[in-house]
Amino acid sequence: MKLLARITFEPGKCGGRPCIRGTRFRVMDLLELLAAGASHEEILRDYSFLEAEDIRAALLYSARQADHVVLVGG
């Protein structure tokens, strides 16, 4: 998917954690800003290198990571 291409992984950058478009700005950093209550507009204003599609990509990436089967022992 084109949107997810904005999420990059580089072994020498941020320990290989998912980042936004090759920057050192991690998906986790963006998600934590949103969780703390920052609006999309605030984030885009404070981090001028980010684009609205980066926020959408981070949310989609996170949703896909959370969509897995959980095995419960019986």
Buried (B, 14 or more C-beta within 10 A) or exposed (E): EEBEEBBBEEEEBBEEEBBBBEBEBBBBBBBEBBEEEBEEEEBBEEBEEBBEEBBBBBBBBBEEEEEEEEEEEE
